[in-house]
């Protein structure tokens, strides 16, 4: 069964993402304009599950064998990550609490989430929005394959 975010959360997130579109496109233009070292073969954007601590993406550069490259090209990778890290979080912890329904089972049990209205936000809302921003930033002209997906899942190809 495919997880979907609640309607209320979907509306909120879409509105919030629109406020971040200009800054996100600018950050992606910075990435697209970086000359990529020839030893590298692709760029992978990984969506992280918690959108409250930071902008929910981590960017990796991979070699032709699909191995993450860090040491030899750390300044290139740092520039890519810096562009993303300057973006604000999608929502505050208070907002996240607002969208979660909590229940206490009994006095001795911890409180746990009864409903997770944010479930599925990555595929349903964020990835399509990010792909659109990538295209607006000129990502189609980026000379290397680029993908986005949740951690461990890189199905969505940007170029």
C-alpha positions as CSV (number, residue, x, y, z in Angstrom):
1,X,0.0,0.0,0.0
2,X,1.4,3.3,-1.1
3,X,1.7,5.9,1.7
4,X,0.2,9.3,1.1
5,X,0.5,12.5,3.2
6,X,-2.7,13.9,4.7
7,X,-4.6,16.5,2.6
8,X,-3.9,19.2,5.3
9,X,-0.2,18.4,5.3
10,X,0.0,18.3,1.5
11,X,-1.6,21.7,1.2
12,X,0.8,23.1,3.8
13,X,3.9,21.6,2.3
14,X,3.0,22.7,-1.3
15,X,2.6,26.2,0.0
16,X,5.9,26.1,1.9
17,X,7.7,24.7,-1.1
18,X,6.5,27.5,-3.3
19,X,8.0,30.0,-0.8
20,X,11.4,28.2,-1.2
21,X,11.3,27.8,-5.0
22,X,13.4,30.9,-5.9
23,X,16.1,30.0,-3.3
24,X,16.1,26.4,-4.4
25,X,16.4,27.2,-8.1
26,X,19.3,29.6,-7.3
27,X,21.1,26.8,-5.3
28,X,20.6,24.3,-8.1
29,X,21.9,26.8,-10.7
30,X,25.0,27.0,-8.5
31,X,25.3,23.2,-8.7
32,X,24.6,23.1,-12.5
33,X,27.3,25.7,-13.1
34,X,30.0,23.8,-11.2
35,X,32.5,22.1,-13.6
36,X,32.4,18.5,-12.6
37,X,35.8,16.7,-12.4
38,X,36.2,14.1,-15.1
39,X,36.7,11.3,-12.7
40,X,33.2,11.7,-11.4
41,X,30.3,10.1,-13.2
42,X,27.1,11.2,-11.5
43,X,25.4,13.3,-8.8
44,X,22.8,11.8,-6.5
45,X,20.4,13.8,-4.3
46,X,19.1,11.8,-1.4
47,X,15.9,12.9,0.4
48,X,16.2,12.6,4.2
49,X,13.1,11.7,6.2
50,X,13.2,14.5,8.7
51,X,12.4,17.8,7.1
52,X,12.6,19.8,10.3
53,X,16.3,19.9,11.0
54,X,17.5,21.1,7.6
55,X,16.6,21.2,4.0
56,X,15.8,17.5,3.4
57,X,18.5,16.7,0.8
58,X,22.0,15.3,0.9
59,X,24.0,15.5,-2.3
60,X,26.6,12.9,-3.3
61,X,29.1,12.7,-6.2
62,X,29.8,9.2,-7.5
63,X,32.6,7.7,-9.6
64,X,32.0,5.5,-12.6
65,X,31.7,2.5,-10.3
66,X,28.9,4.1,-8.3
67,X,31.2,4.7,-5.2
68,X,30.8,7.9,-3.3
69,X,33.7,10.3,-3.8
70,X,34.9,12.4,-1.0
71,X,38.6,12.8,-0.4
72,X,40.0,13.5,-3.8
73,X,37.3,15.9,-4.8
74,X,36.3,17.3,-1.4
75,X,36.2,20.9,-2.6
76,X,33.8,20.0,-5.4
77,X,31.6,18.0,-3.1
78,X,31.7,20.7,-0.4
79,X,30.5,23.3,-3.0
80,X,27.6,21.0,-4.0
81,X,26.6,20.3,-0.4
82,X,27.1,24.0,0.6
83,X,24.6,25.1,-2.0
84,X,21.9,22.7,-0.5
85,X,22.8,23.3,3.2
86,X,22.2,27.0,2.8
87,X,18.5,26.3,2.2
88,X,16.1,26.4,5.2
89,X,14.3,23.4,6.7
90,X,10.8,22.7,5.2
91,X,9.1,22.9,8.6
92,X,9.8,23.7,12.2
93,X,9.5,21.0,14.9
94,X,6.4,22.8,16.1
95,X,4.8,22.5,12.7
96,X,5.7,18.8,12.6
97,X,3.9,18.3,16.0
98,X,0.9,20.1,14.7
99,X,0.5,17.5,11.9
100,X,0.9,14.5,14.1
101,X,-1.9,13.0,16.2
102,X,-0.6,11.5,19.5
103,X,-2.1,8.9,21.7
104,X,-1.2,7.5,25.2
105,X,-1.7,3.7,25.4
106,X,-1.6,3.7,29.2
107,X,0.2,5.6,31.9
108,X,3.3,3.3,31.8
109,X,3.7,3.3,28.1
110,X,5.3,6.2,26.2
111,X,3.2,8.4,24.0
112,X,3.4,7.3,20.4
113,X,2.2,8.6,17.1
114,X,-1.3,7.4,16.2
115,X,-1.3,9.0,12.8
116,X,1.6,10.1,10.6
117,X,0.1,12.6,8.1
118,X,3.5,13.3,6.7
119,X,4.0,9.7,5.4
120,X,4.8,9.6,1.7
121,X,5.6,13.3,1.4
122,X,8.9,12.5,-0.4
123,X,7.3,10.8,-3.4
124,X,4.0,12.5,-3.5
125,X,5.1,16.1,-3.2
126,X,8.8,16.8,-2.7
127,X,10.5,14.8,-5.5
128,X,8.2,16.1,-8.3
129,X,8.6,19.7,-7.0
130,X,12.4,19.3,-6.8
131,X,12.6,17.8,-10.3
132,X,10.7,20.9,-11.6
133,X,13.2,23.2,-9.8
134,X,16.0,21.2,-11.3
135,X,14.7,21.8,-14.8
136,X,14.1,25.5,-14.0
137,X,17.8,25.7,-12.9
138,X,19.0,24.3,-16.2
139,X,19.5,20.8,-15.0
140,X,18.8,19.4,-18.4
141,X,22.1,20.9,-19.5
142,X,24.0,19.3,-16.6
143,X,26.6,17.0,-18.3
144,X,26.3,14.1,-15.9
145,X,23.4,11.7,-14.9
146,X,21.6,13.0,-11.8
147,X,19.0,11.2,-9.7
148,X,16.9,11.9,-6.7
149,X,15.2,9.5,-4.2
150,X,14.7,8.6,-0.6
151,X,17.7,7.1,1.2
152,X,18.6,3.8,-0.6
153,X,16.2,4.5,-3.5
154,X,17.4,6.4,-6.5
155,X,14.6,5.7,-9.0
156,X,13.8,9.2,-10.1
157,X,16.2,10.3,-12.8
158,X,16.6,14.1,-13.2
159,X,18.9,13.8,-16.3
